[in-house]
């Protein structure tokens, strides 16, 4: 039996689709393992999913973050840097209270990058929003532009920085999603601390990787962005808000 | 006699400059170049002396912007080899970075943000 015209067209279409999709699968595979000599890839988008219903009133994530990144406090609330903080929400009508960790939301369209006059504020290819402190002039436009109040200015001379986390007076800083750990293939310190005692309120992963837990949960369970009205497409999402 | 009269001030000026130069040389401490783990540098000494700052700037932009963390050219790796065995630091009077930069009168601000301590040493020093 000779294949009819329709069948041959079908085979042709399948071959064409294969030729188009195969390189894409290859790129996804490449994105998963990254050596120190390989640049951050835009095929990856790092994100966090935070389930507030599992978030108890502790500060494990805040402590772990500030320990990992060498963020020291001087007991001066107005000027001390904060990379992550615990925010309490209370429904005025019912009195129902919730706690959530708030940090840089690693927006796809970050307002801090838009306003930076020197290009110091930037979004890395894999979605992590950072400050290049070599070019930061400390103008603090980004501090004002960020709708989440996630950025801090370093007011005081520092002396005990971590080798992997350079920080200095006169520059702006915020959550880096523990970029030094992520580049080593590890998970951010806050997520490790949260999951240590089985709290598991925080999940870290690649939003573009179909095999990742964060990808699966964000596609099957409801989640919300903070200030979704601003259409910033945040990399940090919340559940149970 | 006329020759002597014209040459004498010249001789005096040259001698004076030489003495002044000597005094200046004594006033500035000669840099202390004590390399704890010699022979393992990423480039020959002559190239490092001339171009270390270019390497550092190049690597810093790649690391911050693209996440390329080639350990060979990182500032952390420099400090790891060049930090003093006594203080664990590249700064201080006899620090590898600071003594040479003080002599050349070139201000470095790397270590206002970056740690000047060798990793192992940093962990050992109580804060």
Interface residues (C-beta under 8 A of the other chain):
Chain A: X36 X37 X38 X39 X40 X122 X124 X125 X126 X130 X132 X133 X134 X157 X158 X160 X161 X162 X163 X164 X166 X167 X168 X169 X171 X179 X183
Chain B: X60 X61 X62 X64 X65 X66 X67 X68 X69 X70 X71 X76 X79 X112 X113 X114 X115 X117 X119 X122 X127
